[in-house]
């Protein structure tokens, strides 16, 4: 009985295992004020941070998909099915990155309009 190994899943798990300490150490934790029991952050900041983090993670996943598509294309050995698969994966990854950048620009505009921030 031969065990089938899913290489992309193992690679993703290894990548998340390596990057987890970075995410943990980069966390900015606000402790509650002992007098009032409230934190200093407000709802708008939390939503902005969550959407920025989500778009950042999506961008990383799109970049990984682009690289995987390129590797698939380069290692196709002339197999037209693998070439097509690699090209399509790279095209859709580029579309994903374009959509992520557009989403970031739109959300940045909306947050600045809602908060009245005049900084560029």
Secondary structure as UniProt FT lines:
FT   HELIX           7..25
FT   TURN            34..36
FT   HELIX           43..74
FT   TURN            77..78
FT   HELIX           80..115
//
